[in-house]
Amino acid sequence: MHFDDAFEVHKLTLDVQINSTLDWPIVVEGKEFLLKNNEGVVFSGTDQIHWRAPADLSDTDVVDMMFCHAERKDGPNKFVTKEHQEKMFILQEEWAKKIDINRGEEKI
């Protein structure tokens, strides 16, 4: 569960499922999008918390995705500010409490 915090400008994200052997929805701020092959979902990765629920994948499961990011060339709020990222980290923590998923590292 995360927002795309690696970008310096706000991005519009297009996630396209190319091929998958299992149903594994993408969740954007609590709303599930179950993509079939050759379907996609558009959202703002820099401005919306998104995730996939934990899943047990077998050795034969495949999930091939294409991620496209578009950015604004001009206009207000083009650049991601430190204040925006701080707000998003707070929202991320709030979602983590609601759904009991954390972004932390786990040892296997």
C-alpha positions, 0 to 999 in steps of 0.5 A: 500500500503506497503512493508513488513518492519517487516522482518530482511532479504529479503523475497520472498513472495507467496500469494495464494488465497484459497477462495474468493467471489469477484474479488480483485486484488493484485497489485505489483508495478502497475501491477494487478494480479487477482487471482482465487481460488487456484492461487498464485502470487510470488513477493519480499514483502520486495523489491516491493511495493504492495497493494489492491485497496480500496474495499467495502466488504459486510458482506458475502464477504470472502477472504481467503489467505495464505501467504508464505515467503521464505528467503535467507540463504546466499549470498549478501544482505541477511539482510535488511539494514536501507538504504534499508528500507529508500529507500523503504519508499521513493518508498512507498510515491511515489506510494502513490502520483501516486495512491492516497492510503495512509497507514495511519489510518482512523477513521470510 
